[in-house]
Amino acid sequence: MEYFAKMLSEKEEILKEMVDRVGDEVNRETVAQKVEQFMRYGNIFLFFEVMNLRKEIELLKSRTRASFAAQQRKR
């Protein structure tokens, strides 16, 4: 029982810290879902989050390149 109380306490602390940090950009419900997934799946969750971020970075890179190329053609 003490183990679950400690996990709940850690989860609440992480949730509060994350809402304080990103609460302006991301709503509390989304942050709570991410914290729940992290507490449940740990390293696997982090791995998939990193993979998603890599995809987003590649998408942004390609958009930036396309925008830059379009601007160069106009000149």
C-alpha positions, 0 to 999 in steps of 0.5 A: 500500500505504501508503494502505491501511495509513493507512486501517486505522490510522485505522479502528482509531483511530476504533473504539477511540475509539468503543468507549471512548465508547459501549462501555457502551451498545453492544456492540463488534460494533455499533460496529465495523459502524458504523465500517466503514460510515462508512469505506466510505461517508463522507458518505452514511453520515452522512446516513442516520444523521442521517435515522434519528436524526430518525425516532427523535426524532419517534417519541419526541416522539409517545410523549411527547405521547401519554403527556402527553395520557393523564395530562392526561385522567386528571386 
